[in-house]
Amino acid sequence: MTLPPFALASPPPWRGLAVLLLAGFVTIFDLFVVNVAIPSMQAGLGADLAQIGFIVAAYELAFGALLITGGRLGDRFGRRRLFVVGMAGFLVASALCGLAPDTVFLIVARVLQGLAAALLFPQVYASIRVNFNGDDSRRAFGWLGMTLGLAAIAGQVLGGWLVHADLFGLGWRSIFLINVPISLIAIATARAIPETRARQRPTLDWPGVALVSTGLALLLVPLIEGPAQGWPGWSLWMLAVAIVLLAAFYHQQERRRAAGLLPLVDMRLLAQRRFALGALLVLLVYSTSSSFFLCFALLVQSGLGLDPFVAGSIFAPCSGGFIAASLLAPRMVARWGVRAILGGALIYAIAIGLLIAQVRAAGATLAPAALIPLLIVVGAGQGSVMTPLLNLVLGVVDEAQAGMASGLISTVQQVGAALGVAVVGMLFGAQLAAVDGWAAPAARYVSAFVAGMGYNLGAASLACVLLFMLVRVQARH
């Protein structure tokens, strides 16, 4: 039986939103938190750099490859049901990560954690899309954007504190075990989320699942691992095969639609100019977010010698700017539309440019605390763009396509994050190798930071151009 869309009921399910936000927070938190625990993991597990890379990448790969399938499963079997299943799987996998006796066990547990997150995460987007309308939708997506941004920041700050505090002698294990009580709370309160599913329950397209999952996995593996290994031949072959598989997926989905069957992804979505521009914006903005965290962490920890907790504390004011802008963004967008997001993107791009200039001018004498004012502005720019962007993109699709579009946008976020880290990692590493090895670490990492952040400046500037185009497209509707 098709359930009625809850969006018609009153009042909107704000308690359910709180549960969705909690789940969204932990899934994104686990994308970032491992970075600050790398030294502790190496010491505790005796892991080499390649193994550490797989511990980081295993979650990202499983998460990114199955997101589209997770969104479609929610459409078919019920979004709250998939939310609970995904949350339960995330709880078990997180416990296995925290109790891992060796590196191989931890890598396998991280794969399971990513698979569970892929079932869970699209239900967050889709449930908000179908349960909130108008101003309520803007506010709900505003809270979601703020939560996801804070989760990324908390990965640096809270994660650094957990490792530093060494609670109960757990060390790095605490960054995974903290998910257990949070997951239990989310499962216990999931009843507050109204159950919804697509009006026309889709059959699961297993050939499509195989094509898109394999294609995305082969795309993400070289993007995540390639830069660290100097782009070996296998990584380039993987990229080529990924492109072929994703092209085959496109044609297979079009043939399925022409035959009157429901596709895993309706490719007509990408023909909608507003959705296509919005998806490209998500790709660009999220690529700058992930790569910025990487550049900053390398600069202040490897270059300037700060421990994870102090580095996170320096970065923490960025979250203040992010929160303030996130709370203001829905009202600004309600008043000025896409122009408000364009204004935020301009602030973001200018702040990145000024940050690069400040670091370059200070050189090896850089005092990390001196970066705080500009970090606040960077955070405010991120919040004013990332927070309303999700509502903007998903707001143009029909309710019946909510799960499909949510899985697609979630995948675009992951691909964007991997792409940004790959490009910045390549620029950062190349500049680090090019600088005289006898130079002080601070000088070498400052130079590499400037080179790596050049990508972020270019991507943020391109986002401004796309938003200007979107303003013009919106004016015609």
MIGU-779703 format. One record per residue (C-alpha): residue in three letters; x, y, z. Coordinates in steps of 0.1 Angstrom, whole numbers, always signed. Layout:
<nodes>
NODE; Ala; X; Y; Z
...
</nodes>
This chain:
<nodes>
NODE; Met; +0; +0; +0
NODE; Thr; +13; +35; -8
NODE; Leu; +16; +57; +22
NODE; Pro; +2; +92; +20
NODE; Pro; +29; +119; +19
NODE; Phe; +34; +133; +54
NODE; Ala; +41; +167; +39
NODE; Leu; +3; +173; +38
NODE; Ala; +0; +168; +76
NODE; Ser; +3; +194; +103
NODE; Pro; +25; +203; +121
NODE; Pro; +57; +192; +103
NODE; Pro; +77; +165; +121
NODE; Trp; +104; +186; +138
NODE; Arg; +112; +158; +163
NODE; Gly; +118; +134; +135
NODE; Leu; +141; +160; +119
NODE; Ala; +162; +160; +150
NODE; Val; +167; +122; +147
NODE; Leu; +175; +125; +110
NODE; Leu; +201; +152; +118
NODE; Leu; +217; +130; +145
NODE; Ala; +222; +102; +119
NODE; Gly; +234; +126; +93
NODE; Phe; +260; +140; +117
NODE; Val; +275; +106; +126
NODE; Thr; +278; +94; +90
NODE; Ile; +297; +125; +79
NODE; Phe; +317; +127; +112
NODE; Asp; +331; +93; +104
NODE; Leu; +343; +105; +70
NODE; Phe; +366; +130; +86
NODE; Val; +375; +118; +121
NODE; Val; +400; +91; +111
NODE; Asn; +424; +117; +97
NODE; Val; +432; +131; +132
NODE; Ala; +437; +96; +146
NODE; Ile; +463; +84; +120
NODE; Pro; +494; +87; +143
NODE; Ser; +476; +69; +171
NODE; Met; +464; +41; +148
NODE; Gln; +499; +37; +134
NODE; Ala; +513; +33; +169
NODE; Gly; +485; +11; +182
NODE; Leu; +481; -13; +153
NODE; Gly; +516; -11; +137
NODE; Ala; +499; -1; +105
NODE; Asp; +520; +12; +76
NODE; Leu; +509; +42; +55
NODE; Ala; +493; +21; +28
NODE; Gln; +471; +3; +54
NODE; Ile; +462; +36; +70
NODE; Gly; +451; +48; +35
NODE; Phe; +428; +18; +32
NODE; Ile; +413; +24; +66
NODE; Val; +404; +59; +55
NODE; Ala; +393; +49; +20
NODE; Ala; +373; +18; +28
NODE; Tyr; +345; +38; +44
NODE; Glu; +345; +64; +16
NODE; Leu; +344; +37; -11
NODE; Ala; +316; +16; +3
NODE; Phe; +296; +48; +12
NODE; Gly; +300; +64; -22
NODE; Ala; +294; +33; -43
NODE; Leu; +261; +23; -27
NODE; Leu; +243; +56; -21
NODE; Ile; +221; +55; -53
NODE; Thr; +210; +20; -44
NODE; Gly; +203; +31; -8
NODE; Gly; +181; +59; -20
NODE; Arg; +161; +36; -43
NODE; Leu; +157; +9; -15
NODE; Gly; +141; +36; +7
NODE; Asp; +117; +45; -21
NODE; Arg; +106; +8; -24
NODE; Phe; +106; -5; +12
NODE; Gly; +100; +27; +32
NODE; Arg; +125; +54; +42
NODE; Arg; +121; +50; +80
NODE; Arg; +126; +13; +77
NODE; Leu; +158; +16; +57
NODE; Phe; +169; +44; +81
NODE; Val; +166; +19; +111
NODE; Val; +182; -9; +92
NODE; Gly; +211; +13; +82
NODE; Met; +215; +28; +117
NODE; Ala; +216; -7; +132
NODE; Gly; +242; -18; +107
NODE; Phe; +262; +14; +114
NODE; Leu; +260; +6; +152
NODE; Val; +274; -29; +148
NODE; Ala; +301; -19; +123
NODE; Ser; +312; +10; +145
NODE; Ala; +315; -14; +175
NODE; Leu; +336; -38; +153
NODE; Cys; +358; -9; +143
NODE; Gly; +364; +1; +179
NODE; Leu; +372; -34; +190
NODE; Ala; +393; -43; +159
NODE; Pro; +423; -65; +170
NODE; Asp; +444; -58; +139
NODE; Thr; +445; -37; +107
NODE; Val; +428; -61; +83
NODE; Phe; +399; -65; +107
NODE; Leu; +395; -27; +109
NODE; Ile; +396; -23; +72
NODE; Val; +368; -49; +67
NODE; Ala; +348; -33; +95
NODE; Arg; +352; +1; +78
NODE; Val; +337; -13; +46
NODE; Leu; +307; -26; +66
NODE; Gln; +304; +8; +82
NODE; Gly; +303; +25; +48
NODE; Leu; +277; +1; +34
NODE; Ala; +254; +8; +64
NODE; Ala; +259; +45; +60
NODE; Ala; +249; +42; +23
NODE; Leu; +216; +27; +33
NODE; Leu; +210; +53; +60
NODE; Phe; +222; +86; +45
NODE; Pro; +198; +90; +15
NODE; Gln; +168; +85; +37
NODE; Val; +178; +117; +56
NODE; Tyr; +176; +138; +24
NODE; Ala; +145; +121; +11
NODE; Ser; +126; +122; +44
NODE; Ile; +131; +159; +47
NODE; Arg; +122; +165; +10
NODE; Val; +88; +147; +14
NODE; Asn; +79; +158; +49
NODE; Phe; +85; +195; +47
NODE; Asn; +72; +222; +24
NODE; Gly; +79; +259; +16
NODE; Asp; +96; +278; +45
NODE; Asp; +96; +247; +66
NODE; Ser; +116; +229; +39
NODE; Arg; +141; +258; +38
NODE; Arg; +145; +257; +75
NODE; Ala; +148; +219; +76
NODE; Phe; +175; +218; +49
NODE; Gly; +192; +248; +65
NODE; Trp; +195; +227; +97
NODE; Leu; +207; +197; +77
NODE; Gly; +234; +218; +58
NODE; Met; +246; +232; +91
NODE; Thr; +247; +198; +107
NODE; Leu; +267; +182; +79
NODE; Gly; +292; +211; +79
NODE; Leu; +296; +209; +117
NODE; Ala; +301; +171; +114
NODE; Ala; +330; +177; +91
NODE; Ile; +345; +203; +115
NODE; Ala; +338; +181; +145
NODE; Gly; +358; +154; +129
NODE; Gln; +388; +177; +134
NODE; Val; +379; +192; +167
NODE; Leu; +360; +166; +187
NODE; Gly; +381; +138; +171
NODE; Gly; +413; +155; +181
NODE; Trp; +400; +159; +216
NODE; Leu; +389; +122; +219
NODE; Val; +424; +110; +208
NODE; His; +442; +135; +230
NODE; Ala; +420; +128; +261
NODE; Asp; +425; +90; +257
NODE; Leu; +393; +83; +276
NODE; Phe; +394; +50; +295
NODE; Gly; +427; +42; +278
NODE; Leu; +408; +37; +245
NODE; Gly; +429; +60; +224
NODE; Trp; +419; +60; +187
NODE; Arg; +391; +34; +194
NODE; Ser; +370; +61; +211
NODE; Ile; +363; +78; +177
NODE; Phe; +344; +47; +166
NODE; Leu; +329; +36; +199
NODE; Ile; +312; +70; +204
NODE; Asn; +289; +61; +176
NODE; Val; +274; +32; +196
NODE; Pro; +253; +53; +221
NODE; Ile; +244; +78; +194
NODE; Ser; +231; +51; +171
NODE; Leu; +211; +35; +200
NODE; Ile; +195; +69; +206
NODE; Ala; +187; +73; +169
NODE; Ile; +171; +38; +166
NODE; Ala; +151; +43; +198
NODE; Thr; +136; +76; +186
NODE; Ala; +132; +67; +149
NODE; Arg; +94; +64; +154
NODE; Ala; +93; +102; +153
NODE; Ile; +102; +100; +116
NODE; Pro; +70; +95; +95
NODE; Glu; +72; +64; +72
NODE; Thr; +71; +73; +35
NODE; Arg; +78; +56; +3
NODE; Ala; +74; +64; -34
NODE; Arg; +38; +63; -47
NODE; Gln; +49; +38; -74
NODE; Arg; +71; +13; -57
NODE; Pro; +100; +5; -80
NODE; Thr; +113; -30; -86
NODE; Leu; +150; -30; -79
NODE; Asp; +171; -29; -111
NODE; Trp; +199; -54; -102
NODE; Pro; +218; -49; -135
NODE; Gly; +217; -12; -129
NODE; Val; +228; -16; -93
NODE; Ala; +258; -37; -105
NODE; Leu; +268; -12; -132
NODE; Val; +266; +20; -111
NODE; Ser; +281; +4; -80
NODE; Thr; +310; -11; -98
NODE; Gly; +315; +21; -119
NODE; Leu; +315; +43; -89
NODE; Ala; +339; +21; -70
NODE; Leu; +363; +20; -99
NODE; Leu; +360; +58; -101
NODE; Leu; +366; +64; -64
NODE; Val; +395; +40; -58
NODE; Pro; +419; +59; -81
NODE; Leu; +407; +93; -69
NODE; Ile; +413; +84; -33
NODE; Glu; +444; +62; -36
NODE; Gly; +460; +74; -69
NODE; Pro; +476; +107; -57
NODE; Ala; +493; +90; -27
NODE; Gln; +508; +64; -50
NODE; Gly; +519; +87; -78
NODE; Trp; +490; +77; -102
NODE; Pro; +503; +42; -111
NODE; Gly; +491; +25; -143
NODE; Trp; +463; +6; -125
NODE; Ser; +447; +38; -113
NODE; Leu; +444; +52; -149
NODE; Trp; +430; +19; -162
NODE; Met; +404; +20; -134
NODE; Leu; +394; +55; -143
NODE; Ala; +390; +45; -180
NODE; Val; +369; +14; -171
NODE; Ala; +348; +35; -147
NODE; Ile; +339; +59; -175
NODE; Val; +329; +30; -197
NODE; Leu; +307; +14; -170
NODE; Leu; +290; +46; -161
NODE; Ala; +283; +54; -197
NODE; Ala; +268; +18; -200
NODE; Phe; +247; +25; -169
NODE; Tyr; +234; +57; -186
NODE; His; +223; +38; -217
NODE; Gln; +209; +9; -197
NODE; Gln; +188; +33; -176
NODE; Glu; +175; +50; -207
NODE; Arg; +165; +17; -223
NODE; Arg; +148; +6; -191
NODE; Arg; +127; +39; -191
NODE; Ala; +119; +35; -228
NODE; Ala; +105; +0; -220
NODE; Gly; +82; +15; -194
NODE; Leu; +101; +2; -164
NODE; Leu; +112; +24; -135
NODE; Pro; +149; +32; -138
NODE; Leu; +173; +33; -108
NODE; Val; +181; +69; -119
NODE; Asp; +158; +88; -143
NODE; Met; +184; +104; -166
NODE; Arg; +158; +131; -174
NODE; Leu; +168; +146; -141
NODE; Leu; +201; +156; -155
NODE; Ala; +184; +172; -185
NODE; Gln; +167; +196; -161
NODE; Arg; +190; +226; -163
NODE; Arg; +184; +237; -127
NODE; Phe; +190; +203; -113
NODE; Ala; +221; +197; -134
NODE; Leu; +236; +231; -124
NODE; Gly; +228; +224; -88
NODE; Ala; +244; +190; -89
NODE; Leu; +276; +205; -104
NODE; Leu; +275; +231; -77
NODE; Val; +273; +204; -50
NODE; Leu; +303; +187; -66
NODE; Leu; +324; +218; -66
NODE; Val; +314; +231; -31
NODE; Tyr; +319; +198; -14
NODE; Ser; +352; +192; -32
NODE; Thr; +366; +224; -16
NODE; Ser; +353; +215; +19
NODE; Ser; +371; +182; +21
NODE; Ser; +403; +194; +5
NODE; Phe; +404; +225; +27
NODE; Phe; +403; +203; +59
NODE; Leu; +432; +182; +44
NODE; Cys; +453; +212; +36
NODE; Phe; +448; +229; +69
NODE; Ala; +455; +197; +89
NODE; Leu; +487; +190; +70
NODE; Leu; +499; +227; +74
NODE; Val; +494; +230; +111
NODE; Gln; +502; +194; +122
NODE; Ser; +529; +182; +99
NODE; Gly; +543; +217; +90
NODE; Leu; +539; +236; +123
NODE; Gly; +541; +207; +147
NODE; Leu; +507; +212; +165
NODE; Asp; +491; +181; +181
NODE; Pro; +455; +172; +169
NODE; Phe; +437; +188; +198
NODE; Val; +455; +222; +195
NODE; Ala; +451; +221; +157
NODE; Gly; +414; +214; +161
NODE; Ser; +411; +243; +186
NODE; Ile; +427; +267; +161
NODE; Phe; +402; +255; +135
NODE; Ala; +372; +256; +159
NODE; Pro; +363; +293; +153
NODE; Cys; +356; +284; +117
NODE; Ser; +326; +265; +131
NODE; Gly; +313; +297; +147
NODE; Gly; +312; +315; +113
NODE; Phe; +296; +284; +98
NODE; Ile; +268; +282; +124
NODE; Ala; +260; +319; +123
NODE; Ala; +258; +319; +85
NODE; Ser; +238; +286; +85
NODE; Leu; +212; +301; +108
NODE; Leu; +208; +332; +86
NODE; Ala; +210; +315; +52
NODE; Pro; +173; +302; +50
NODE; Arg; +159; +337; +58
NODE; Met; +183; +353; +33
NODE; Val; +173; +328; +6
NODE; Ala; +136; +333; +14
NODE; Arg; +141; +371; +8
NODE; Trp; +166; +372; -21
NODE; Gly; +165; +337; -36
NODE; Val; +196; +323; -54
NODE; Arg; +213; +358; -52
NODE; Ala; +218; +352; -15
NODE; Ile; +237; +320; -22
NODE; Leu; +257; +338; -49
NODE; Gly; +267; +365; -23
NODE; Gly; +278; +337; +1
NODE; Ala; +299; +321; -26
NODE; Leu; +316; +354; -34
NODE; Ile; +325; +358; +3
NODE; Tyr; +338; +322; +3
NODE; Ala; +360; +326; -27
NODE; Ile; +374; +360; -16
NODE; Ala; +381; +346; +19
NODE; Ile; +400; +316; +4
NODE; Gly; +420; +340; -17
NODE; Leu; +429; +362; +13
NODE; Leu; +438; +331; +34
NODE; Ile; +462; +319; +7
NODE; Ala; +477; +354; +6
NODE; Gln; +481; +356; +44
NODE; Val; +498; +322; +46
NODE; Arg; +521; +330; +17
NODE; Ala; +531; +364; +32
NODE; Ala; +539; +350; +66
NODE; Gly; +559; +320; +53
NODE; Ala; +578; +300; +78
NODE; Thr; +571; +326; +106
NODE; Leu; +533; +318; +103
NODE; Ala; +515; +320; +137
NODE; Pro; +485; +297; +134
NODE; Ala; +463; +318; +157
NODE; Ala; +467; +347; +132
NODE; Leu; +446; +327; +108
NODE; Ile; +415; +327; +130
NODE; Pro; +398; +358; +117
NODE; Leu; +399; +346; +81
NODE; Leu; +389; +311; +92
NODE; Ile; +358; +325; +106
NODE; Val; +350; +342; +73
NODE; Val; +357; +310; +54
NODE; Gly; +333; +292; +77
NODE; Ala; +307; +318; +72
NODE; Gly; +311; +316; +34
NODE; Gln; +308; +278; +35
NODE; Gly; +277; +280; +57
NODE; Ser; +259; +305; +35
NODE; Val; +265; +282; +4
NODE; Met; +264; +246; +17
NODE; Thr; +234; +251; +40
NODE; Pro; +208; +263; +14
NODE; Leu; +223; +244; -16
NODE; Leu; +207; +211; -7
NODE; Asn; +172; +226; -6
NODE; Leu; +178; +244; -38
NODE; Val; +188; +213; -57
NODE; Leu; +163; +188; -42
NODE; Gly; +135; +214; -43
NODE; Val; +133; +212; -81
NODE; Val; +124; +174; -82
NODE; Asp; +90; +158; -77
NODE; Glu; +83; +140; -44
NODE; Ala; +81; +107; -63
NODE; Gln; +117; +112; -73
NODE; Ala; +129; +122; -38
NODE; Gly; +148; +90; -30
NODE; Met; +164; +88; -65
NODE; Ala; +175; +124; -64
NODE; Ser; +187; +121; -28
NODE; Gly; +209; +91; -36
NODE; Leu; +222; +109; -67
NODE; Ile; +231; +141; -48
NODE; Ser; +247; +121; -20
NODE; Thr; +268; +103; -45
NODE; Val; +278; +136; -61
NODE; Gln; +289; +149; -27
NODE; Gln; +311; +118; -23
NODE; Val; +326; +120; -57
NODE; Gly; +332; +158; -52
NODE; Ala; +350; +151; -19
NODE; Ala; +372; +124; -34
NODE; Leu; +379; +146; -65
NODE; Gly; +389; +176; -43
NODE; Val; +412; +155; -21
NODE; Ala; +428; +139; -52
NODE; Val; +435; +172; -70
NODE; Val; +447; +190; -38
NODE; Gly; +467; +160; -27
NODE; Met; +484; +159; -61
NODE; Leu; +492; +197; -60
NODE; Phe; +502; +196; -23
NODE; Gly; +525; +166; -28
NODE; Ala; +541; +179; -59
NODE; Gln; +550; +213; -43
NODE; Leu; +562; +196; -12
NODE; Ala; +586; +175; -33
NODE; Ala; +597; +205; -54
NODE; Val; +607; +226; -24
NODE; Asp; +644; +222; -12
NODE; Gly; +645; +192; +12
NODE; Trp; +668; +212; +34
NODE; Ala; +642; +239; +40
NODE; Ala; +624; +240; +74
NODE; Pro; +592; +219; +75
NODE; Ala; +572; +251; +81
NODE; Ala; +584; +267; +49
NODE; Arg; +579; +236; +29
NODE; Tyr; +543; +230; +41
NODE; Val; +534; +267; +37
NODE; Ser; +545; +265; +1
NODE; Ala; +525; +233; -4
NODE; Phe; +494; +248; +13
NODE; Val; +494; +277; -11
NODE; Ala; +497; +253; -41
NODE; Gly; +470; +230; -29
NODE; Met; +446; +257; -20
NODE; Gly; +449; +271; -55
NODE; Tyr; +424; +244; -65
NODE; Asn; +399; +255; -39
NODE; Leu; +402; +291; -50
NODE; Gly; +395; +281; -86
NODE; Ala; +366; +258; -77
NODE; Ala; +350; +284; -54
NODE; Ser; +353; +310; -82
NODE; Leu; +337; +286; -107
NODE; Ala; +309; +280; -83
NODE; Cys; +303; +318; -83
NODE; Val; +300; +317; -121
NODE; Leu; +275; +287; -120
NODE; Leu; +254; +305; -94
NODE; Phe; +253; +336; -116
NODE; Met; +240; +313; -144
NODE; Leu; +215; +298; -120
NODE; Val; +202; +332; -111
NODE; Arg; +195; +339; -148
NODE; Val; +178; +305; -152
NODE; Gln; +156; +310; -122
NODE; Ala; +146; +345; -135
NODE; Arg; +131; +328; -165
NODE; His; +109; +304; -144
</nodes>
